[in-house]
């Protein structure tokens, strides 16, 4: 190793220390940047040149240090765990939100809920049975019946509006997914070009991974490394993003609850119309499931099942009351009277109406038992305790929604904790620790100073060799 090579070796040390300080500065300034992964300069020793030296002087040292690149200290396993747990939490958070909305529409338990109104309705019949000819008691029956009808209609309207709002939200999420997929493909191309030119694409990779995490939480999709600097993003077994190309998706099907049974809402690739994407996780998956139609087993979309339960309640009210009321007679002797009607062409929950407008249309007694016996009104009041009556239908619905909401909330809490734990594990390895970076900054500052000192020493040696050799004795 010559004196001049010592100068070169010291210069490489200066350069390496400077690169380290530059990267430390980048880390510190991005300590709070979302998705940023800390970086480190990778170096290696430059080995001594081959061949014997011109003037033999024994073994020679190497030729300094080489800056090989800037490593991005990401952990693929931890990144995968963040995406998997995030997708699960996205699903259950969306499901919990939907169930909370349905439960809120019930208004139970409360003094203004349907169960309270039903109880008031049955009580009004009991009072009428004690005063069959009383106009005020009859008026209360008609009034409480109207309150029940209004609340059933309001509940049904609330869930249909919830369905429409969720359908709009799904369209918005789909638009976000398409935009994110396009951005992911563009970043793939930028990363490929940067790496091909010998540059560092760490910051671009941070942006790409952030998009992948968001897409995973929405769709439950997964990323696959292509090995050329680009990745594919796969949803339901099909590539949404393939290298620098991105496909688009669309939510097809019904745009209102009424049409969900004949036109199921589903996610499709626009280049494969009619073929539903088989989603398994993510918020979009949960929301699409909540938009499905009701079915015979009660396992359809949560919102449609709630609407079906309101219809079932309205039907139960009409049939159970009419079955008794039609066998009685009013105080004027009229018989064969229905108390409730259902408007044709409307869902029962919206079409339920009260037929009589005054006492002449309200049956209170059995024909032949006297118009003021009140036995029919008494039988109607006893529907409050029927195991198959409206109260039973309603309480079964309320309990079912309460249990489903509680289960969804529990799962959302569990998956949120799992997701937070995965993020914590990821951040402990990938995020910037400013204390550590400050320590490293001091270390490489000293390394820079030491390399500069070596360069100064070599310069002094060269000065002695060049300017002072041969001057002794002159």
C-alpha positions as CSV (number, residue, x, y, z in Angstrom):
1,X,0.0,0.0,0.0
2,X,1.6,3.3,-1.1
3,X,1.3,6.6,0.6
4,X,-1.0,7.8,-2.2
5,X,-3.3,4.8,-1.7
6,X,-3.5,5.7,2.0
7,X,-4.9,9.1,0.8
8,X,-7.5,7.3,-1.3
9,X,-8.4,4.9,1.5
10,X,-9.0,7.9,3.8
11,X,-11.2,9.5,1.2
12,X,-13.4,6.5,1.0
13,X,-13.8,6.6,4.7
14,X,-14.8,10.3,4.5
15,X,-17.4,9.4,1.8
16,X,-18.8,6.5,3.7
17,X,-19.2,8.5,6.9
18,X,-20.8,11.3,4.9
19,X,-23.3,8.9,3.4
20,X,-24.1,7.5,6.8
21,X,-24.8,11.0,8.1
22,X,-27.0,11.8,5.1
23,X,-29.1,8.7,5.7
24,X,-29.3,9.4,9.5
25,X,-30.6,12.9,8.6
26,X,-33.2,11.3,6.3
27,X,-34.3,9.0,9.1
28,X,-34.6,11.7,11.7
29,X,-36.6,14.1,9.5
30,X,-39.0,11.3,8.6
31,X,-39.4,9.9,12.1
32,X,-43.1,10.8,12.0
33,X,-43.8,10.2,8.4
34,X,-46.5,7.5,7.9
35,X,-45.2,4.4,6.3
36,X,-41.5,5.4,6.4
37,X,-39.1,2.6,7.1
38,X,-35.7,3.4,8.5
39,X,-32.7,3.0,6.3
40,X,-29.0,2.1,6.7
41,X,-25.9,2.5,4.5
42,X,-24.4,-0.9,3.7
43,X,-20.6,-0.9,3.3
44,X,-17.9,-3.4,2.7
45,X,-14.1,-3.4,2.8
46,X,-12.2,-2.8,-0.5
47,X,-9.7,-5.6,-0.7
48,X,-6.0,-5.0,-1.6
49,X,-5.1,-5.0,-5.2
50,X,-3.7,-8.3,-6.6
51,X,-0.1,-8.5,-7.7
52,X,3.2,-8.0,-5.9
53,X,4.2,-4.4,-5.0
54,X,7.0,-2.8,-6.9
55,X,9.0,-2.4,-3.7
56,X,8.4,-5.4,-1.5
57,X,7.3,-4.3,2.0
58,X,5.3,-7.2,3.4
59,X,1.6,-7.6,3.6
60,X,-0.6,-4.6,2.4
61,X,-3.8,-3.3,3.9
62,X,-7.0,-2.9,1.8
63,X,-7.9,0.1,-0.1
64,X,-10.6,1.6,2.1
65,X,-14.4,1.1,2.3
66,X,-17.0,0.8,-0.4
67,X,-20.5,2.2,-0.1
68,X,-22.6,-0.7,-1.5
69,X,-26.0,0.8,-1.1
70,X,-28.7,2.1,1.2
71,X,-30.7,-0.7,2.8
72,X,-34.4,-0.4,3.7
73,X,-34.8,-2.2,7.0
74,X,-38.2,-3.7,6.4
75,X,-39.4,-7.1,7.6
76,X,-41.6,-8.9,5.1
77,X,-43.1,-11.3,7.7
78,X,-44.1,-8.4,10.0
79,X,-45.5,-6.5,7.1
80,X,-47.6,-9.5,6.1
81,X,-48.9,-9.8,9.7
82,X,-49.9,-6.1,9.7
83,X,-51.9,-6.6,6.4
84,X,-53.5,-9.8,7.5
85,X,-54.7,-8.5,10.9
86,X,-55.6,-5.2,9.3
87,X,-57.9,-7.0,6.8
88,X,-59.6,-9.0,9.6
89,X,-60.1,-5.8,11.6
90,X,-61.4,-4.0,8.5
91,X,-64.0,-6.7,8.1
92,X,-65.2,-6.8,11.7
93,X,-65.1,-3.1,12.2
94,X,-67.4,-2.6,9.1
95,X,-69.6,-5.5,10.3
96,X,-69.9,-3.9,13.8
97,X,-70.7,-0.5,12.3
98,X,-73.6,-2.0,10.3
99,X,-75.0,-3.9,13.3
100,X,-74.7,-0.8,15.4
101,X,-76.8,1.1,12.9
102,X,-79.5,-1.6,12.8
103,X,-79.6,-1.8,16.6
104,X,-79.9,2.0,16.8
105,X,-83.0,1.8,14.6
106,X,-84.7,-0.6,17.1
107,X,-84.7,1.9,19.9
108,X,-84.8,-0.9,22.4
109,X,-84.9,-1.0,25.3
110,X,-86.6,2.4,25.8
111,X,-89.8,4.0,26.8
112,X,-90.4,5.0,23.2
113,X,-89.6,1.7,21.5
114,X,-92.0,-0.6,19.6
115,X,-92.3,-3.0,22.6
116,X,-93.6,-0.1,24.7
117,X,-96.1,0.9,22.0
118,X,-97.3,-2.7,21.6
119,X,-97.8,-2.9,25.3
120,X,-99.8,0.3,25.2
121,X,-101.9,-1.1,22.3
122,X,-102.8,-4.3,24.2
123,X,-103.5,-2.3,27.3
124,X,-105.9,-0.1,25.4
125,X,-107.8,-3.2,24.4
126,X,-108.0,-4.3,28.0
127,X,-109.4,-0.9,29.0
128,X,-111.9,-1.1,26.1
129,X,-113.0,-4.6,27.3
130,X,-114.0,-3.0,30.6
131,X,-115.8,-0.1,28.8
132,X,-117.0,-1.5,25.5
133,X,-119.2,1.4,24.6
134,X,-116.8,4.2,25.7
135,X,-115.8,6.5,22.9
136,X,-112.7,7.7,24.7
137,X,-111.4,4.1,25.2
138,X,-112.1,3.3,21.6
139,X,-110.2,6.4,20.5
140,X,-107.2,5.3,22.6
141,X,-107.2,1.9,20.8
142,X,-107.1,3.7,17.4
143,X,-104.5,6.1,18.6
144,X,-102.1,3.5,20.0
145,X,-102.6,1.3,16.9
146,X,-101.5,4.3,14.8
147,X,-98.4,4.7,16.9
148,X,-97.4,1.1,16.5
149,X,-97.9,1.4,12.7
150,X,-95.8,4.5,12.5
151,X,-93.0,3.1,14.5
152,X,-92.9,-0.1,12.4
153,X,-92.8,2.0,9.3
154,X,-90.1,4.3,10.8
155,X,-87.9,1.3,11.7
156,X,-88.3,-0.2,8.2
157,X,-87.5,3.2,6.6
158,X,-84.4,3.6,8.8
159,X,-82.9,0.3,7.6
160,X,-83.7,0.9,4.0
161,X,-81.9,4.3,4.3
162,X,-79.0,2.5,6.0
163,X,-78.9,0.1,3.1
164,X,-78.8,3.0,0.6
165,X,-76.1,4.8,2.5
166,X,-74.0,1.7,2.7
167,X,-74.4,1.1,-1.0
168,X,-73.1,4.6,-1.6
169,X,-70.2,4.0,0.7
170,X,-69.3,0.8,-1.2
171,X,-69.2,2.8,-4.4
172,X,-66.9,5.2,-2.7
173,X,-64.6,2.5,-1.5
174,X,-64.5,0.9,-4.9
175,X,-63.4,4.2,-6.4
176,X,-60.7,4.4,-3.7
177,X,-59.6,0.9,-4.5
178,X,-59.3,1.7,-8.2
179,X,-57.3,4.9,-7.5
180,X,-55.0,3.0,-5.2
181,X,-54.5,0.2,-7.7
182,X,-53.5,2.8,-10.4
183,X,-51.1,4.5,-8.0
184,X,-49.6,1.1,-7.0
185,X,-49.0,0.2,-10.6
186,X,-47.4,3.6,-11.3
187,X,-45.1,3.2,-8.2
188,X,-44.1,-0.3,-9.5
189,X,-43.0,1.3,-12.7
190,X,-41.0,4.1,-11.0
191,X,-39.3,1.6,-8.7
192,X,-38.4,-0.6,-11.6
193,X,-36.9,2.2,-13.5
194,X,-35.1,3.7,-10.5
195,X,-33.5,0.4,-9.6
196,X,-32.6,-0.3,-13.3
197,X,-30.7,3.0,-13.4
198,X,-28.8,2.0,-10.2
199,X,-30.7,4.4,-7.9
200,X,-32.3,3.8,-4.5
201,X,-36.1,3.4,-4.5
202,X,-36.6,3.1,-0.7
203,X,-38.9,6.1,-0.4
204,X,-41.0,4.9,-3.3
205,X,-41.2,1.5,-1.8
206,X,-42.5,3.0,1.5
207,X,-45.3,4.7,-0.5
208,X,-46.1,1.4,-2.3
209,X,-46.2,-0.6,0.9
210,X,-48.5,2.0,2.5
211,X,-50.9,1.5,-0.5
212,X,-50.7,-2.3,-0.2
213,X,-51.7,-2.1,3.5
214,X,-54.7,0.1,2.7
215,X,-55.8,-2.1,-0.1
216,X,-55.4,-5.2,2.1
217,X,-57.6,-3.6,4.8
218,X,-60.3,-2.9,2.2
219,X,-60.2,-6.0,0.0
220,X,-58.3,-8.6,2.0
221,X,-55.9,-8.9,-1.0
222,X,-52.3,-10.0,-0.8
223,X,-49.0,-8.8,-2.4
224,X,-46.7,-11.0,-4.3
225,X,-43.1,-10.1,-5.1
226,X,-42.2,-10.5,-8.8
227,X,-38.5,-10.4,-8.1
228,X,-37.9,-7.5,-10.5
229,X,-38.6,-4.7,-8.1
230,X,-42.3,-4.8,-8.8
231,X,-45.1,-6.6,-7.0
232,X,-48.5,-8.0,-7.9
233,X,-51.6,-7.4,-5.8
234,X,-54.1,-10.3,-5.8
235,X,-57.7,-10.0,-4.9
236,X,-59.9,-13.1,-4.8
237,X,-57.3,-15.1,-6.6
238,X,-57.0,-12.6,-9.5
239,X,-54.5,-9.9,-10.0
240,X,-55.8,-6.4,-9.4
241,X,-52.3,-5.0,-10.1
242,X,-49.8,-6.9,-12.2
243,X,-46.5,-5.1,-12.4
244,X,-47.1,-1.7,-14.0
245,X,-50.7,-2.6,-15.1
246,X,-53.8,-2.2,-13.0
247,X,-57.3,-3.4,-13.6
248,X,-60.5,-1.7,-12.3
249,X,-63.3,-3.1,-10.3
250,X,-67.0,-2.1,-10.1
251,X,-69.8,-2.8,-7.6
252,X,-72.7,-4.1,-9.7
253,X,-76.3,-5.0,-8.8
254,X,-79.2,-3.4,-7.0
255,X,-79.1,0.3,-6.0
256,X,-82.0,0.0,-3.5
257,X,-83.0,-2.6,-1.0
258,X,-86.1,-3.6,-3.0
259,X,-83.9,-4.9,-5.8
260,X,-81.4,-6.8,-3.8
261,X,-83.2,-10.1,-4.2
262,X,-83.1,-10.1,-8.0
263,X,-79.8,-8.2,-8.5
264,X,-77.3,-9.1,-5.8
265,X,-74.7,-6.5,-5.2
266,X,-71.2,-7.9,-6.0
267,X,-67.7,-6.8,-6.9
268,X,-66.5,-7.5,-10.4
269,X,-63.5,-6.8,-12.6
270,X,-64.7,-4.5,-15.3
271,X,-63.1,-6.7,-17.9
272,X,-65.0,-9.8,-16.6
273,X,-68.6,-8.6,-16.2
274,X,-71.0,-11.0,-14.4
275,X,-68.2,-12.8,-12.5
276,X,-68.2,-12.0,-8.8
277,X,-64.8,-11.6,-7.1
278,X,-64.6,-14.1,-4.2
279,X,-63.6,-11.8,-1.4
280,X,-62.8,-13.3,2.0
281,X,-61.7,-10.4,4.2
282,X,-61.5,-6.6,4.5
283,X,-64.1,-3.9,5.0
284,X,-65.4,-4.1,1.5
285,X,-66.2,-7.8,2.0
286,X,-68.2,-7.1,5.1
287,X,-70.2,-4.2,3.5
288,X,-71.0,-6.2,0.4
289,X,-72.2,-9.0,2.6
290,X,-74.5,-6.6,4.5
291,X,-76.0,-5.5,1.2
292,X,-77.2,-9.0,0.3
293,X,-80.9,-10.0,0.2
294,X,-82.7,-11.8,3.0
295,X,-83.2,-15.5,2.6
296,X,-85.4,-18.2,4.0
297,X,-82.9,-19.3,6.7
298,X,-82.4,-15.7,8.1
299,X,-78.7,-15.8,7.1
300,X,-78.8,-13.2,4.3
301,X,-77.6,-9.6,4.4
302,X,-77.9,-8.1,7.8
303,X,-79.8,-5.0,6.7
304,X,-82.2,-6.9,4.4
305,X,-82.9,-9.4,7.2
306,X,-83.7,-6.5,9.5
307,X,-86.1,-5.2,6.9
308,X,-87.7,-8.6,6.6
309,X,-88.1,-8.8,10.3
310,X,-90.0,-5.5,10.3
311,X,-92.2,-6.9,7.6
312,X,-92.7,-10.1,9.6
313,X,-93.7,-8.0,12.6
314,X,-96.2,-6.0,10.5
315,X,-97.7,-9.2,9.1
316,X,-97.9,-10.7,12.6
317,X,-99.7,-7.7,13.9
318,X,-102.2,-7.7,11.1
319,X,-102.9,-11.4,11.0
320,X,-103.1,-12.0,14.8
321,X,-105.3,-9.1,15.5
322,X,-107.6,-9.6,12.4
323,X,-107.9,-13.3,13.3
324,X,-109.7,-12.4,16.5
325,X,-111.2,-9.1,15.5
326,X,-113.0,-10.5,12.5
327,X,-114.9,-12.9,14.6
328,X,-116.4,-10.2,16.7
329,X,-119.0,-7.5,16.4
330,X,-118.9,-3.8,16.9
331,X,-121.2,-1.9,19.2
332,X,-123.4,-1.2,16.2
333,X,-123.6,-5.0,15.5
334,X,-121.3,-5.0,12.4
335,X,-119.4,-8.3,12.0
336,X,-116.6,-9.7,9.8
337,X,-114.5,-6.6,10.4
338,X,-110.7,-6.5,9.9
339,X,-108.9,-4.1,12.1
340,X,-105.6,-3.8,10.1
341,X,-105.1,-3.7,6.4
342,X,-102.0,-4.0,4.2
343,X,-101.8,-1.8,1.2
344,X,-101.1,-3.9,-2.0
345,X,-97.8,-3.2,-3.7
346,X,-96.0,-2.0,-0.5
347,X,-93.9,-3.9,2.0
348,X,-96.1,-4.9,4.9
349,X,-94.1,-2.6,7.2
350,X,-94.9,0.4,5.1
351,X,-98.4,-0.8,4.0
352,X,-99.9,-1.6,7.4
353,X,-102.9,0.6,8.0
354,X,-105.8,0.9,10.6
355,X,-109.1,0.3,8.9
356,X,-111.7,1.6,11.3
357,X,-111.9,5.3,11.9
358,X,-114.4,5.2,14.8
359,X,-116.2,2.9,17.2
360,X,-118.5,1.5,14.5
361,X,-115.6,-0.4,12.9
362,X,-114.1,-1.7,16.1
363,X,-115.3,-5.2,17.2
364,X,-115.4,-5.6,21.0
365,X,-117.8,-8.5,21.6
366,X,-118.7,-11.9,20.3
367,X,-121.9,-11.9,18.1
368,X,-124.9,-13.0,20.2
369,X,-123.1,-12.3,23.5
370,X,-124.3,-8.8,23.6
371,X,-122.7,-5.8,21.9
372,X,-121.2,-4.7,25.2
373,X,-119.8,-7.9,26.5
374,X,-116.2,-6.9,25.7
375,X,-114.9,-10.4,25.3
376,X,-113.3,-9.9,21.9
377,X,-111.4,-6.8,23.2
378,X,-110.3,-8.9,26.1
379,X,-109.0,-11.7,23.9
380,X,-107.1,-9.1,21.8
381,X,-105.5,-7.7,25.0
382,X,-104.2,-11.3,25.7
383,X,-102.1,-11.3,22.5
384,X,-99.5,-9.5,24.7
385,X,-98.6,-12.8,26.2
386,X,-98.9,-15.0,23.1
387,X,-95.8,-17.0,22.4
388,X,-96.4,-16.7,18.7
389,X,-97.8,-13.1,18.7
390,X,-96.3,-9.8,17.6
391,X,-94.5,-9.3,20.9
392,X,-92.7,-12.6,20.5
393,X,-91.8,-11.8,16.9
394,X,-90.4,-8.5,17.9
395,X,-88.5,-9.7,21.0
396,X,-86.9,-12.5,19.0
397,X,-85.8,-10.0,16.4
398,X,-84.4,-7.6,19.0
399,X,-82.5,-10.3,20.8
400,X,-81.1,-11.7,17.6
401,X,-79.8,-8.2,16.5
402,X,-78.5,-7.6,20.0
403,X,-76.5,-10.8,20.0
404,X,-75.2,-10.3,16.5
405,X,-74.2,-6.7,17.3
406,X,-72.4,-7.8,20.5
407,X,-70.6,-10.6,18.7
408,X,-69.5,-8.2,15.9
409,X,-68.3,-5.7,18.5
410,X,-66.3,-8.3,20.4
411,X,-64.7,-9.5,17.2
412,X,-63.9,-5.9,16.2
413,X,-62.3,-5.4,19.6
414,X,-60.2,-8.6,19.3
415,X,-59.1,-8.0,15.8
416,X,-58.3,-4.3,16.6
417,X,-56.0,-5.5,19.4
418,X,-54.4,-8.0,17.1
419,X,-53.9,-5.4,14.4
420,X,-52.4,-2.9,16.9
421,X,-50.1,-5.6,18.2
422,X,-48.9,-6.4,14.7
423,X,-48.3,-2.7,14.0
424,X,-46.3,-2.4,17.3
425,X,-44.1,-5.3,16.3
426,X,-43.6,-3.9,12.9
427,X,-42.8,-0.4,14.2
428,X,-40.4,-1.8,16.8
429,X,-38.2,-3.1,14.0
430,X,-38.9,-0.7,11.1
431,X,-39.6,2.7,12.6
432,X,-37.1,5.4,13.4
433,X,-35.7,5.5,16.9
434,X,-34.5,9.0,17.3
435,X,-32.3,8.2,20.3
436,X,-30.6,5.4,18.3
437,X,-30.2,7.7,15.3
438,X,-28.6,10.4,17.5
439,X,-26.1,7.9,18.8
440,X,-25.3,6.8,15.3
441,X,-24.9,10.4,14.2
442,X,-22.3,11.0,16.9
443,X,-20.5,7.8,16.0
444,X,-20.3,8.6,12.3
445,X,-19.4,12.2,13.0
446,X,-16.4,10.9,14.9
447,X,-15.7,8.4,12.0
448,X,-15.7,11.4,9.6
449,X,-13.3,13.3,11.8
450,X,-11.1,10.3,12.1
451,X,-11.0,9.8,8.3
452,X,-10.2,13.5,7.9
453,X,-7.4,13.1,10.4
454,X,-6.0,10.2,8.4
455,X,-6.1,12.3,5.3
456,X,-4.3,15.2,7.0
457,X,-1.6,12.8,8.3
458,X,-1.1,11.3,4.8
459,X,-1.0,14.8,3.4
460,X,1.8,15.7,5.9
461,X,3.7,12.6,5.0
462,X,3.4,13.5,1.3
463,X,4.6,17.0,2.0
464,X,7.6,15.7,3.8
465,X,8.3,13.2,1.0
466,X,7.9,15.7,-1.9
467,X,9.1,19.0,-0.4
468,X,11.7,18.0,2.1
469,X,13.4,14.8,0.9
470,X,16.9,15.6,-0.3
471,X,17.1,19.0,1.4
472,X,19.2,17.9,4.4
473,X,22.7,19.4,4.3
474,X,22.0,22.0,1.7
